[in-house]
Amino acid sequence: MLKHSTRRWLAGLGVAGALVAASASPAVAEEPGDELLLYANNALVAPGGEAKSVTLYAFAETLPEKLTLTIDRGDVDGFATVVLGDRVSGCKEAGAVITCALDGTEITDYLVNLTVTAKDSAAPGDKGELVLSVAAKGIPTATARSTIEVGEGVDLKTERSLEFAGDPGATVKAPLTVANIGDRPARGTVLLLAMTPGLTPARRHSNCSYLSEFGSNLAQCHFGEEIPPGAALQLDDSSALTIASDAWAPGRQYGQAIWFAKGDWEEFIGDFSGADWEKGSGSAMTLVPAPASRARAVKQTDKDTTNNVAWIDATVTGDQRADVAATGAEVTGAAGGTVIAKVGFVNNGPAAINSYSPGELLTGALVTVPAGATVVDAPEQCSPGTAEEPTGWYGEPGGRVYFCEWFELRRKGEAAVFEFGLRIDKVGGAPGSVRLLHFGPGEPGKVVDLNPKNDTAALVVKGATGGEGGGGDDPELPITGDSAGLVAGIGGLLLVAGGGGYLVAKRRRTRFVA
């Protein structure tokens, strides 16, 4: 567990996360055993096209202090150029092989990034493998393979932004466009929508699939229409977006619309193994000719993906906020016994909280332990100390005051629960408390809880008449969704990242933010 890496509520707006457009199915360690697992994405490139990245990740409980990384480019050297994409010290090149001496104590998942470009002499269909191996004393050598393939280059382009405004619950048209500014037809396209929890597609089309994960609403839509060079198409009139009825208002919701050539999408989506996409059942959404003013100004790969993204910016009008109430506990036990205290908070609505949208309420809790009790089991979201002055690690027992963070969206009626194991050293001590802390990246004084009077609750330990003691008398709070792990930052958009980013997120329950 990383120490105090999630104090983002006090850091203001952050920017993190990126789209890895050259991702593909995982290449994992051939002999991982229980020690080391490697992952490297694949890359699809085109002569004259942009460079793509291959990123190598290593997953292990702990890494040895000294690692030797070997990158063998021999199988792709005839049609692709592969170089180190960042400054890695201790690397040497001998022909097609790169060897690097790495310090495992400085590595957290990410090992190295490589930049791949197609040579001018490359032909569509050329294919080979990068072989990436990691060796260290005391563990089996692990090897991953990254497939490098040459595709036919196309060039898609979209408008830079889609902006609209509406009250919570409003639905607006979303005529997103895609143009072919290349010199050959684009044979099919895929649109990825990635949006904050307060923004969703208004309809579920049969040629689209949908996913809500890591604090983002995602949709992938497939189109078979061929786009000739110089032509521009847009989504038909059925395309619309809805502002959630419980969106914070006034506020902002964000998203991105990203267009993929079919070959790039196949590489990208291969990394989402295990993702539970839900296919839509409504009528298919189609591409239709865009207004004239928008037009033209083996696999296909986009030679320039920097013009494939449209930012979606929704201004939420009206006045809708939330009341968040602290939840305390009263537990009973005898001296020497251990009891479980479940504390936290509940969102009384009407607006949702903790979605990390600008100007919206973010809530955590400061838990003071009752006198005469000792924390023997602390929640993984809580660390000793305050938000401003941490004194320990997440989940560390023995603290007297804990700052607890909650990273999941909470709608009306949903609760956040922190479960403490308390050893009763002496009964009859002064009660503890649960005090809510509200944060938000908006202007000071603008983000407020509707009812501050219920932001504090008692945490009480009562003596038992006999027995060892046990659970508390408080009813269990409703829990919906998983608790989150590390958060990538607070920003306007919660965006999915491809390849190793998704794998890291599944391991750490990371929320992507851009």
N, C-alpha and C positions, 0 to 999 in steps of 0.2 A: 504494500500500500504506500502510495507516495504521500509524503508528509505535507499537509496544508497546500496542496497544489490546486485546490478548488475554492480559494478565497476570492472568487470572481465578483461576487456581489459588491465588493468594496472597490473593485478595479474599474468599474464603469463599463463602457462598451468594449467588446473584444472582437477580433476577427480571426477566424480559424476555419480549417476545412478547405478542400479543393476538389475539383472534378478531375478524376484520373481517366481520361478518355481512351487510354490505350491498355485497358485492363483485360484480363481473360481468366479462364478457369485456373484454379490454384495449382501451382507446382509445389508439391510438398516433399518433405524429407523422405528419402528412400529407406533410411534406417533410423527413424526418430527415436525408437525405444521410448523411455520415459524422460530422456534428457533434453532433446533439442528437436524443434520442428522449424523447417524453413518454408518460406513462401516467397514466390516471385511471380509477378504478373507477366502476361504475354504482351506483344506489341505488333500492331499492323501499321506499316509505313508505306509511303509512295515516293517514287522519284520526283524530286522537286517539291515534296510536301514538307510539313513541319516535323520537327523532331518529336519523338515519343519517349516516355520514361519507362524504365524497368526498375522497380524498387524491390529490394530484398529485405525481408523481415525475418527475425529469429525469435521464436517463442520458447521460453524455458522458465522454470521457477527461479533459477539463478544461472548466471553465465560465468564460466571460468574467467580468470583475470586476463589471460592471454589467449587470443583466437587468431587463427590463420585463415584468411578468406582467399579462395582461388576462383578466378573468373576465366573460363575457357571460351574464347570467341571463335575458335577454329571453324566451327560448322556454319557460321554466318559471315565469315570474313570476306567471302567472294561477292556479296551483294549488299552488305550493310556495314556501317561504321558504328562501333560501340565504344564510347569513352566514359570515364568517370564523370558523373554529372555534378558532383560537389567535391569540395576539398577534403580528401581523406589522406591523412598523413601515413607514412610507412608503406606506401604502395610502390611496386616495381613492375615494369612491363618487360616481357621477353617474348617477342613475336606476338602470337595471338593470345597469350596468357598474361593476366594481371594477378599479382599476388600482393595481399595487404596484411600487415600485422595490426590487429585491433585490440583495444583495451576493453574487455568485457564489462568492467565496472562502470563504464561510461555509456553503456548501451541500454536503451529501453525499447525493445522490439525492433526499431529501425536499425538496419545495418549500413546499407549503401544504396545510392541512386545512380543509375546508368542512363546515359542519353543515347538514343538510337536514331540514326537517319539512314535512308536508302541511298545507295550509290547511284550515280546517273546511269550506270550500265545495268542496273537491276531491272528485272522484268516481272510483271505481275505473275504471281504463283511461286516465285522463289521462296523457299522456306528452310529454316534450320533452327537449331537450339543453342541457346547459351547454357553452359553448365556452370552452376555456382555451388561451391562446396565450402563448408566450414569445418575446420579441424581444431581440436584442443585436447590437452592432456586430460585423461580420465573419462572422456565421453566418445561415443562412436562418431566417426565423420558423417556429417549430414550433407545431402546433396539435393538441390532443387534445379529444375530445368525450365527455362523460359523460351517459348516458341516465338521466333521472329519471322514474320511473313510480309511479303510485298504485295500490295493491293493496287487496284486501279484508282488513280486519284480523281476525286470530284471536289467541288467547292460549294458548300451550302452557306447561306447567309440569312439572318433574321433581323427584324427591327430591334432596336436596343432596349425598348421598354414598353410596358403596358401599365398605364396608370388609371385608377378609378377611385371613386369614393362611394360610401353607402353606410347605412345604419346596420347594426347587428341583424343578421337574417336576410340581408339584401342579396339579390342575385344579379350579376351583370354579365354582359356578353364578353367573350374573350376571343376575338378574331386574330389569333396568333398567326404569323406569316412565316413562310420559308421560301427563299429564292435560290435558284441555281445560277451562280455567277461563274461557273466553270465552263470548260469547252467540250464536255461530253454529258450525255443524259445521266441523271441520278435515278437509279432503279430502286425505288422504295426508300422510305425514311421512317425514323422512329422519333417520337417526341417524349421527353421525360419532363414531367412537372414535379418540382420539389418545393413544398410550401410550409409555412408555419401552421400550427394546429388550428388557428382561427380562420383558415382559408382552405376550401375544399372544392373539387369539381362538383358542379351542380347536378350532373347526370353520370351514370355509370354505363359507358358504351361497350358494346360487345367486342370491339377491337382494341380495348384498353384493359389493363390490369391495375389493381390498386393495392397500396400497402401503407400502413401507419406504423412507423418504427423510429426509434431514436428521436422522438419529438418532432417528426416531420410527417406531412401528408404527401405521399408519392403516387404518381400515376405514370404508366408507360403506355403509349398509344402507337399502333403500327399502321402504316399507310402503304398500300401497294402502288399508288399512282406514280407513274414515271414523270419526272420533271425535266423537260428539255432545257438545253442551255439558253439562258436569257429569260426563262419563265419564272413567274412567282405565283404561289398558291397560298391560300389561307384556310383555316378551319371553318367549317360551315356554321350556319346559324345555331346549331345545337350546342356549340361550344360555349360554356358559361362557367363562372366561378361564383361560389356562395360564401359570404362572410358569416362565420358561425354565429348562431343566435346568442351564445354566451361570450362573445368577444368583448374584451375590455374597450370601453368607449369614454371619451375619445381616445383613439390609439392608432396603431399602424400594424398591418400584416404584410408579410413579404413572401416572395417566391422567385423561382427561376424556371424558365422554359428553355430547354436545351434540345437542339435538333442533332440527330445522329444519322450518318450514312449507315446503311444496314450492316456492313462489315464491322464498323466501329462498335455498333450496338452489340453484335454478337460477342465481341471481345469484352465489352464492358459488363454485360449482364451475366457472363459466365461466372463472375466472382460472387454472385448473390446466391450461392448454393444454400438451400435451407430457408431462404426468405419466403414467407407465406403470402405471395401475391394472390389477390382475389380477382378473377376475371369478371368483367361487367356483363350484364345480361340485357341491357337496353339495345336500341338500334345502333348500328355502326356510325361513327363520326367519319366524315370524309374531308378531303381537300378540294377546294373549289378555286377557280381563277380569282386572284386578288385584283383590286382596282389597278388600272394601268399605271398609276403614279408609283405603285409599289414594285412593279416588275423591273427586271434587268437593271437597273442602274448598273470466269474466275471471281473476288470480293472488291467492294469499293470502300475507300477510306478517304476521309475529308482532309484535304491538304492544308486547310487553315481553319482550326476550330475556334479561333478567337472571336469570330463573328457569328457563332452559332447560338449565343445565349441572349435571351430577352429577360430583363428584370421585371418582375411583377411587383407593383407597389400599390397597396390598397390602403386608403385612408378611411378609418372607421369613425363615423360621425355619431353624435348622440351623447348620452350620459349613462353609462352602465359600469358599475364597479362591484366590489365583493366585500363581504364580511367574513373574516377568518377568525375562528374562535379556538382558543387554547383548550386542550384536553388534558386534564390531570388524572391522577389515579389514587386510590386508597387501597393499600395492600396490608395483609394481616399475617403475622408470623411470630414465632418465639425467638428469643435471643439465641444466636448460633445457627439459625436456619437461613435459608436462601429463598427469596421471593422474586417474582417477575413483575415488573411495573411497566405497563404499556402507556406511554404518553405521546403527545404530539399536537395535532391541530386538525380541524375539519373546516372545509369551505362551505359556508352557508349561502354562497352565491349572491346575486344571480350570475355574475361574470366568472369566468374561469381564471385561475391563477397559475403561476409558475410555468408559463409557456415561453418566457424569455423574449417576449415582444416588447418593443420600446414603450416606455410609459406605463407598463403593466406591473402589477404587484408580484413581488417575489417574497416568499415567507420562509423563515427558518425559526429555530427555537433555542432559547438559552435555558438549559435544565440545571437547576440547583438540587443537589442530592440532600435528602433529609439528614439531620444530625443523628448520629448513632447507626448509620448505615454505610456500607462500603460497596462501591461498584465492583463486581467480580466479572461481569460480562457487559461490555459496552457495544452499542450498535455501530455498524461499519460507517454510518453517516455522521457519527458524532466524535468529536475529539475534545480532550480536556482544554479548558481555557475559554476565552471569549473570541468573538469574530476578529477583533482587533489585535488580541494578544494570545495566540495559541500557545499551549504549554506542553502538548503531547501529540501523539499519533492518533489517526482515526481508529476507533475500536479499542483504544488503550484503556484498561481498567484502572481503578484507583483514584480517579479525579473527583473533585468536589463540585466543579461546575463544568458543564459540557455545552459546546456550541454544536448544534445539529442542523445539517443542511438537507434539503429535499429537492430532488432534481426532476421529478415527474410532474406533468400537467395534472392539476386537480380541478375537476368541474364541480358544480353544485352538488353537495351531499357526499363528496369523496373526502377521504381522510388520509393524513400522513401519520404513520405510527412508528415510534422509536421504542424498542424493547430493551429495557435495562434489567440485568440480573443484580439484585441487591442482597448482600449478606447483612443480616441484622446483628449488629454488635451490642446494641443497647436499645431497649424499647423506651418510648416516651420522650424521644428527642424532638427538637423543633422541626416542623414540617419543611419540606423543600418546595420547589415551585417550577412551573413551566411558564416562561415569558416569551411571547412571540416577538420576533424582529422582522420588520418589513423593509424591503429594499426595492429600489427600482431605478432604472437608468434615466427616468424623466427628470423634469425640473424639480428642485427641492420644494416640497409642500404640495406638489400636484398629485403624487401617488400616495393615497391614504386608504386605510382600512375603514369600512363604513361604520364599524362599531368598536372603537378601541377599548371599551369597558370590559369586553370578554377576552382580552388578549393575555390574561394571566389566570392560571389555575394552580391549585395546590397539589403537591405530591406528598402523601401522608403514609407513614408506616405505623400501624397499630399493633399492640401486643396481643398475642393469641392466648386463649385460656389453657391451651395444651397442645401437644404435638409439635412437630418440627416446623410447622408453617408451610405455606405454599403459595399458590397464585393469588392474585389480587381479587377484590370484590368487584372491580370495574368490568363492565361488559367489553368484549373485544370490539375494537373499532373496525368499521368496514375498510378493507384494503382492496384497491383495484389497480392492476398493473404491477410491474416489477419495480423494486427500488433501483435507482440509477447508481452508476459508479462514477467515473471521472467525467467531467463536463469539459468540452473543448473550448468553451468561451461563451460570452453573452453577446449576441449580435442580432441583426434584423432577420436573418434567414437561417433556418435549420436545414442544412443541405446534406444529402448523402454523398459520401465519397466512395469511389470505386476501389476495387482490388484489395490491397492489404489494409486500407482504411476500414473497409467493412469487416474484415477478419479481426482487426484490432478492436473494433467497436463491439462485435459479438462477444469477445473475451472480456471486455471491460465495461460494457453497457454505456459506451460513450455517446454523447449527444453531439452531432455535427452542427457547426455554426459557421456561416459565412456572411 
